Amino acid sequence: MRTPYSLTEARVIFELAQRPETEVLALRRALDLDPGYLSRMLTRFEGDGLLVRERSERDARRQVVRLTPGGRDAYAMLDERSAAEIRDLLDRLPGGSRLRLLAAMRSIHGILGEDPRPDGLVLREPRPGDLGWVVQRNGALYAEECGWDRTYEALVAGVVAAYVEDHDPSAERAWIAESGGVPVGCVFCVRRDGEVAQLRLLHVEPEARGSGVGAALVEACTRFAAEAGYSEIMLWTTALQRPAQRLYARAGFVLEDEEPPSRRFGGTIHGQTWRKRL
C-alpha cells in the first residue's frame, strides 16, 4: 500500500493498535511468528519511534509493547489506505455482487464459529425469484441435514405453486427474512380451513440460526393469522426438528399429536402436529 512496511509488519502494527498494550509473547503466539524475526521487527520499530517496550507491571518476566503517537499515525495511514483499496475494489462490483460477497463473508464467519448477528433484519414480501429460492434452499438444506430425498423438494414446490395459484392476500401471506440485503429465511401462512391457519415451510439459513430470525418469522406468521380472523394456527413438523420444536413451544404452540413412524422423503418420519389458539 505504498508504505515502507511488509504485509507482516503491517499486521503487527494493526494488532498493536487494537489495545493500549500487548504482551510480546501473546503477540507472537497470535500471529505464529518466529521469536527472532519478531524481536528484530520490534527493535526496528522502536528505533523508528513507533513503539516502546518495557517490563510488564504484572509479571516482570514478560515484556509489553505500546505504540507511540508516531506508531498510531503509522497505523492510521495503513488503515486509511487499506480502506481506500477495498472501496476501489467494491466500487467496481455491481450492487448485487457486493451483497453476495458480504453474504459469503458472513457465512465464513458463521462456519468458523463466530456468533451469528443479524445485520438489519427485515421481513418482507417475496419478490420475483424468491419463491424459486425457497424451493431450492428447502430441498438442499433438508437433504444435507436430514438426509431427505427429492420428494421433499417436490412437496415444497407443490406448496409454493398452490400458494401462488390460489392466493388470497386477506387470508394468506409469505415472508422472506432478509439480512444485509440477502435472504436468510422464510415462512408461509396459508389457509387450512375457515377457522384454522397453517404455518408452512419455515426455514432459517444455518449462518443466521440462533440470532432471532426464526422467532421473528413465527411471530409474524401467528400475528397475521390472528389479524386475519383465524381462531387457531397449526403446523406439521417431525421429531427430527428439535430446535424448531423449542421455537414453536416458546411461541405458544402445543404438541397435539405424534404420528406412528412412516416412510417419507426417503427415510423414516415421525410426524407431529402442533397447535396454538389465537
Buried (B, 14 or more C-beta within 10 A) or exposed (E): EEEEBEEEBBBBBEBBBEEEBBBBBBBBEEEEBEEEEBBEBBEEBBEEEBBBBEEBEEEEEEBBBBBBEEBBEBBEBBBEBEEEEEEEEEEEEEEEEBBBEBBEEBBEEBEEEEEBBBBEBEBEEBEEEBBEBBBEBBBEBBBEEBEBBEEBBEBBBEBBEEBEEEEEEEBBBBBBBBBBBBBBBBBBBBBBEEEBBBBBBBBBBBBBBBBBBBEBBBBBBBEBBBEBEBEBBBBEBBBBBEEBBEBBEEBBBEBEEEEEEEEBBBBEBEBBBBBBEB
